[in-house]
Amino acid sequence: MKPQVGIIMGSVSDWETMKYACESLEQLEIPYEKRVVSAHRTPDLLFEYAESAKERDLKVIIAGAGGAAHLPGMTAAKTIVPVIGVPIQSKALNGMDSLLSIVQMPGGVPVATVAIGKAGAVNAGLFAAQILAAFDSKIADRLEALRDETREKVLQSSEQLK
Ligand SMILES: Nc1c(C(=O)O)ncn1[C@@H]1O[C@H](COP(=O)(O)O)[C@@H](O)[C@H]1O
């Protein structure tokens, strides 16, 4: 099936985190593609990817990067397809560098930034699904069911305290 979401990451070393965004999409049966693309190391490839995203019918791009994390912002600079940025937890600065590089976009070129690391990647997938759900009732139904499941799990975990 044609991918609706593009998942890109600055390095293959980001996969340990970005795989959770993929899992969220798989859980909701949303077709996606995944690539390593770097603003710093493969700038021409990034431009090509971002510039062709709309005509390839990608609805959302999830971009994960660590350290000087310019990938999400540079992707957003070259397309109007919405970009969700995932700050990878870097070793030197624990992901604060990634977070601040992604979140502080200048007005006019938005990137929706999620939390650092695994929880952020999970939510990036879910948020992409929620964008798609505005136009796709099947995805909306699956999201509702997932929320029910999450709520039930929490209610049951509370029972264990008694
Ligand atoms: N932040 C960026 C960009 C970019 O923003 O273009 N390209 C690679 N990277 C990041 O460099 C970190 C270390 O990469 P290596 O593990 O390959 O040395 C990764 O977290 C990657 O996202």
The ligand as an ORCA input file, in Angstrom:
! r2SCAN-3c Opt
* xyz 0 1
  N      21.058     15.654     13.806
  C      21.534     14.924     12.818
  C      21.409     15.173     11.436
  C      20.653     16.311     10.868
  O      19.990     17.038     11.620
  O      20.733     16.460      9.643
  N      22.035     14.203     10.770
  C      22.513     13.331     11.669
  N      22.215     13.761     12.896
  C      22.395     13.089     14.182
  O      23.678     12.761     14.563
  C      23.548     11.811     15.614
  C      24.759     10.930     15.659
  O      24.828     10.173     14.477
  P      25.822      8.925     14.346
  O      25.367      7.914     15.382
  O      25.638      8.416     12.939
  O      27.200      9.452     14.606
  C      22.249     11.051     15.342
  O      21.391     11.139     16.484
  C      21.680     11.770     14.151
  O      20.280     11.988     14.221
*
